[in-house]
Amino acid sequence: MGNVFISIKDLDVNNTIWIDARYNLQNTEEGRNLYNQEHVKGAVYWDLEKDLSDMTKDEGRHPMPDKGQLLSLFERSGLQYDTDKTIAVYDQGASPFATRAWWMLQYGGFKNAKIVKEGYIAIKEAGIAVQSGEEAVSTTTLKPRWQDDLYVNRIGVKEIVDGKVKKVLLDARAEARYLGEIEPLDKIAGHIPGARNFDWEQLKADGVLTTNQKLHDVVQQDEQIVVYCGSGVTASPLFAILKEDGYSNVQLYTGSYSDWITEYAPEKGISKK
């Protein structure tokens, strides 16, 4: 068993709490519809925009929920601390949605959370029981164990850019977006000044997310790393893989580039830092 990921063949399915995080950025209702049609028996559904973001905030395209919102999500999902049950998060496979959900669980202090390597279809084909419709979940009452050291906001990133804090910014977007050659989503192209680049898509292999040696060439284990992307979603696979690979000092800028440019200018081309 790895630090972050687990294969369905290694999971004790009789001692598991399931979270379905399937989503489609181009069709925001697809994940919920897929869940209603069929999901792992007992799974609760976490929606990227309704549960794992606070879309009322002006802090990027998928803003960080506040602690009260996340605590409510954890409690109505029936989660517990200090249990031998594994919290198993899945999506459609090789996607950034289970990693986003898993990161929120890490932020909430759930050390027993794992990302299922395989996507939903492979999980079903492994013989795991499935069903349709909503689930009846027994809610819990939690005293949260926030891991604030996993999260960086715009102020913290500005301190890095200004040289007040020594950390490495790692941009998870495609190289052309990082260089500022194209920008399909945000109002201005470029990257946060000083950032390095590693396209998260390079982590995809045979329908799963897996380590890539090239990532180790971009950032070293003894560096303090802050990962970001366009809106804090596709940076989460980088966070997860780095933690899987034993990197101890990794943080996520949830607001990411779409939040940065609301206040500060980006740079284009290859960073000189």
C-alpha positions as CSV (number, residue, x, y, z in Angstrom):
1,M,0.0,0.0,0.0
2,G,1.3,3.4,-0.9
3,N,1.1,6.7,1.0
4,V,-1.8,8.0,-1.2
5,F,-3.0,5.5,-3.8
6,I,-4.4,2.0,-3.4
7,S,-5.4,-0.6,-6.0
8,I,-8.9,-2.0,-5.8
9,K,-7.3,-5.5,-5.4
10,D,-5.6,-4.4,-2.2
11,L,-8.6,-2.7,-0.6
12,D,-10.7,-4.4,2.1
13,V,-14.0,-3.5,0.6
14,N,-15.9,-4.7,3.7
15,N,-14.1,-2.1,5.8
16,T,-14.3,0.9,3.5
17,I,-16.2,4.2,3.4
18,W,-16.7,5.2,-0.3
19,I,-16.7,8.6,-1.8
20,D,-17.6,9.1,-5.5
21,A,-15.9,12.2,-7.0
22,R,-16.7,11.7,-10.7
23,Y,-17.1,15.0,-12.6
24,N,-16.8,16.6,-16.0
25,L,-15.5,20.2,-16.3
26,Q,-17.4,20.5,-19.6
27,N,-20.6,19.1,-18.3
28,T,-21.1,20.0,-14.6
29,E,-24.1,17.7,-14.0
30,E,-22.5,14.6,-15.5
31,G,-20.9,13.3,-12.3
32,R,-24.1,13.6,-10.3
33,N,-26.1,12.0,-13.0
34,L,-23.6,9.1,-13.3
35,Y,-23.8,8.6,-9.5
36,N,-27.6,8.6,-9.6
37,Q,-27.5,6.0,-12.3
38,E,-25.0,3.7,-10.6
39,H,-22.2,3.9,-8.0
40,V,-20.4,1.8,-5.5
41,K,-22.8,0.5,-2.9
42,G,-22.7,2.8,0.1
43,A,-20.8,5.6,-1.6
44,V,-21.6,9.3,-1.0
45,Y,-21.2,11.8,-3.8
46,W,-18.9,14.9,-3.6
47,D,-19.5,17.4,-6.3
48,L,-16.5,19.6,-7.4
49,E,-18.5,22.8,-7.5
50,K,-21.2,22.2,-4.8
51,D,-19.0,20.4,-2.2
52,L,-15.3,20.9,-3.0
53,S,-15.5,24.6,-4.0
54,D,-17.3,27.7,-2.8
55,M,-18.5,29.2,-6.0
56,T,-19.8,32.3,-4.2
57,K,-16.3,33.6,-3.6
58,D,-14.2,35.7,-6.0
59,E,-11.0,33.7,-5.4
60,G,-10.5,31.9,-8.7
61,R,-12.7,29.5,-10.7
62,H,-13.0,26.9,-8.0
63,P,-12.5,28.8,-4.7
64,M,-11.5,27.1,-1.5
65,P,-14.5,26.2,0.8
66,D,-14.3,27.6,4.3
67,K,-13.8,25.3,7.3
68,G,-17.4,25.3,8.3
69,Q,-18.5,24.2,4.8
70,L,-16.0,21.4,4.8
71,L,-16.9,20.3,8.3
72,S,-20.5,20.0,7.3
73,L,-19.5,18.0,4.3
74,F,-17.5,15.6,6.4
75,E,-20.2,15.2,9.0
76,R,-23.1,14.6,6.6
77,S,-20.9,12.1,4.8
78,G,-20.6,10.0,8.0
79,L,-16.8,10.4,8.3
80,Q,-15.0,9.6,11.5
81,Y,-11.5,10.0,12.9
82,D,-9.7,7.2,14.7
83,T,-11.3,4.4,12.8
84,D,-9.8,1.4,11.1
85,K,-12.0,1.9,8.0
86,T,-10.4,3.2,4.9
87,I,-12.0,6.2,3.2
88,A,-11.7,5.3,-0.5
89,V,-12.2,8.0,-3.1
90,Y,-12.7,7.2,-6.7
91,D,-13.5,9.0,-10.0
92,Q,-13.6,7.9,-13.6
93,G,-9.9,7.2,-13.5
94,A,-6.7,9.2,-14.3
95,S,-8.7,12.4,-13.5
96,P,-8.1,15.2,-11.0
97,F,-11.4,14.9,-9.1
98,A,-10.6,12.1,-6.7
99,T,-7.3,13.8,-5.9
100,R,-9.1,17.1,-5.2
101,A,-11.5,15.3,-2.8
102,W,-8.6,13.4,-1.2
103,W,-6.7,16.7,-0.7
104,M,-9.7,18.1,1.1
105,L,-9.7,15.0,3.3
106,Q,-6.0,15.5,4.1
107,Y,-6.7,19.2,4.9
108,G,-9.4,18.0,7.3
109,G,-7.0,15.6,9.0
110,F,-8.3,12.2,7.7
111,K,-5.1,10.1,7.7
112,N,-7.1,7.0,6.6
113,A,-8.1,8.3,3.2
114,K,-6.8,6.7,0.0
115,I,-7.3,7.3,-3.7
116,V,-8.4,4.2,-5.6
117,K,-6.0,4.0,-8.6
118,E,-8.6,2.5,-11.0
119,G,-11.6,4.4,-12.2
120,Y,-15.2,3.4,-11.6
121,I,-15.6,1.0,-14.5
122,A,-12.6,-1.0,-13.3
123,I,-13.9,-1.0,-9.8
124,K,-17.2,-2.4,-11.0
125,E,-15.5,-5.0,-13.2
126,A,-13.6,-6.1,-10.1
127,G,-16.9,-7.3,-8.7
128,I,-17.6,-4.5,-6.2
129,A,-21.3,-4.2,-5.5
130,V,-23.0,-1.2,-7.1
131,Q,-26.4,0.4,-6.9
132,S,-28.4,3.5,-8.0
133,G,-30.1,6.4,-6.3
134,E,-29.2,8.2,-3.1
135,E,-27.7,6.7,0.0
136,A,-29.0,6.9,3.5
137,V,-25.9,8.0,5.6
138,S,-25.6,8.3,9.4
139,T,-24.2,11.7,10.1
140,T,-21.4,12.2,12.6
141,T,-20.3,15.1,14.9
142,L,-16.6,15.9,14.5
143,K,-14.0,17.9,16.3
144,P,-11.9,18.8,13.2
145,R,-8.2,18.3,13.0
146,W,-7.3,20.9,10.3
147,Q,-3.9,20.6,8.6
148,D,-3.4,24.2,7.7
149,D,0.2,23.6,6.6
150,L,-1.2,21.9,3.4
151,Y,-2.8,25.1,2.1
152,V,-1.5,28.4,0.8
153,N,-3.6,31.4,-0.2
154,R,-2.8,34.3,-2.5
155,I,-1.0,36.2,0.3
156,G,1.3,33.3,1.0
157,V,2.1,33.0,-2.7
158,K,2.9,36.7,-3.0
159,E,5.5,36.3,-0.2
160,I,7.1,33.5,-2.3
161,V,7.1,35.7,-5.5
162,D,8.6,38.6,-3.5
163,G,11.4,36.5,-2.1
164,K,10.2,36.7,1.5
165,V,9.6,33.0,1.7
166,K,11.8,30.4,0.0
167,K,9.5,27.9,-1.7
168,V,9.2,26.5,-5.2
169,L,6.0,27.3,-7.2
170,L,5.1,24.4,-9.5
171,D,2.5,25.1,-12.3
172,A,0.6,22.0,-13.3
173,R,-0.9,23.4,-16.6
174,A,0.1,22.5,-20.1
175,E,3.4,24.1,-21.2
176,A,1.7,26.4,-23.8
177,R,-0.5,27.9,-21.0
178,Y,2.5,28.2,-18.7
179,L,4.5,30.1,-21.3
180,G,1.6,32.4,-22.0
181,E,1.2,31.3,-25.7
182,I,-2.4,30.4,-25.2
183,E,-5.1,30.8,-22.5
184,P,-8.5,29.2,-23.1
185,L,-10.0,30.0,-19.7
186,D,-8.6,33.0,-18.0
187,K,-8.5,36.6,-19.0
188,I,-4.8,36.9,-19.3
189,A,-2.1,34.4,-20.3
190,G,1.1,33.5,-18.4
191,H,2.1,32.0,-15.1
192,I,2.8,33.2,-11.6
193,P,6.3,34.8,-11.6
194,G,9.1,32.4,-10.8
195,A,7.1,29.3,-11.2
196,R,8.4,26.1,-12.7
197,N,6.2,23.9,-14.9
198,F,5.2,20.2,-15.1
199,D,2.1,19.3,-17.0
200,W,-0.1,17.1,-14.8
201,E,-1.2,15.1,-17.9
202,Q,2.2,13.5,-17.9
203,L,1.1,11.6,-14.8
204,K,-1.5,9.6,-16.8
205,A,-0.5,6.1,-17.9
206,D,-2.8,3.1,-18.7
207,G,-5.9,4.7,-17.2
208,V,-4.3,5.6,-13.9
209,L,-2.2,8.3,-12.3
210,T,1.3,7.3,-11.7
211,T,4.7,8.8,-10.9
212,N,6.9,10.2,-13.7
213,Q,10.7,10.5,-13.3
214,K,10.6,13.8,-15.2
215,L,8.7,15.3,-12.2
216,H,11.7,14.4,-10.0
217,D,13.9,16.4,-12.4
218,V,11.8,19.5,-12.0
219,V,11.5,19.5,-8.2
220,Q,13.7,17.9,-5.6
221,Q,12.6,16.2,-2.4
222,D,14.4,18.7,-0.1
223,E,12.5,21.7,-1.6
224,Q,9.4,23.2,-0.2
225,I,6.9,23.1,-3.0
226,V,3.6,24.9,-3.7
227,V,1.6,23.4,-6.5
228,Y,-1.0,25.3,-8.5
229,C,-2.9,25.2,-11.8
230,G,-5.7,27.2,-13.3
231,S,-8.2,26.8,-10.5
232,G,-6.7,24.3,-8.0
233,V,-8.2,21.2,-9.5
234,T,-5.5,19.7,-11.8
235,A,-2.8,20.7,-9.4
236,S,-4.2,18.1,-6.9
237,P,-2.8,15.1,-8.9
238,L,0.7,16.7,-8.7
239,F,0.2,17.1,-4.9
240,A,-0.9,13.5,-4.6
241,I,1.9,12.0,-6.7
242,L,4.5,14.1,-4.9
243,K,3.2,12.8,-1.5
244,E,3.1,9.3,-2.9
245,D,6.7,9.7,-3.9
246,G,7.8,10.7,-0.4
247,Y,8.0,14.5,-0.8
248,S,7.2,15.8,2.7
249,N,7.0,19.6,2.1
250,V,4.1,20.1,-0.4
251,Q,1.3,22.6,-0.3
252,L,-1.6,23.5,-2.6
253,Y,-2.6,27.0,-3.7
254,T,-6.3,26.3,-4.2
255,G,-7.2,29.6,-5.8
256,S,-4.3,29.1,-8.3
257,Y,-3.6,31.1,-11.4
258,S,-7.3,32.3,-11.8
259,D,-7.1,33.8,-8.3
260,W,-3.6,35.2,-8.7
261,I,-4.5,37.4,-11.7
262,T,-7.3,39.1,-9.9
263,E,-4.7,41.1,-8.0
264,Y,-1.3,40.6,-9.5
265,A,0.4,40.4,-12.9
266,P,1.7,37.2,-14.4
267,E,4.8,36.6,-16.4
268,K,5.3,34.9,-19.7
269,G,8.0,32.6,-21.2
270,I,10.3,30.5,-19.2
271,S,10.9,31.7,-15.6
272,K,14.4,33.1,-14.9
273,K,14.3,32.0,-11.3
